């Protein structure tokens, strides 16, 4: 956690994305969603739009703190620190 504390906003977002992308559970969920979207038989543009919506919803856990940090700047420090402490306590 100490190493993560020193990362910039962009590097933190990249680390969050990487850790989510290599999680086998997430890979299986993405594959299942892609298979379902493809099985419906919608046009390619509609499939791409649905997939983009799925990715946004699935990324909410990573995107929310990132967007909060960008939108509120230094004012986001306190709520994000509380979240970090909660996550460290409940890591198991």
Buried (B, 14 or more C-beta within 10 A) or exposed (E): EEEEEEEEEEEBBBBBBEEBEEEEEEEEEBEEBBEEBEEEEEEEEEBEEBBEEBEEEBBEEBBEBBEBBEEEEEEBEEEBEEBBEEEEEEEE
